[in-house]
């Protein structure tokens, strides 16, 4: 699935949800997208977003990506395009982190005989854990 495909499918899911109720659907649209494409899709979350904002300032692997900044607000259907662009950039950053840390994930799988097939969700969960202030790890 290309970034362009993600952009269109995410936008369609967001638009369908937005058509049912006018509210922010970034996380819900990404969860639906993950259900369709679990190996390639990142679930949007405010905690992960916060972690990425910080990591973009200190991780040279993320230097080439546009700054994540503040998630766009969707006030009208035309704003869904901005939300889709934002999500694609967000996902590309998480995918880059996944690619960079793939050797470590492989090594951990061998060591612990773990077969969970979705590396992107492992990285997503780690990013979530970094910014979750309500948990102790």
Order of alpha helices (4+ residues) and beta strands (2+ residues): alpha-alpha-alpha-alpha-alpha-alpha
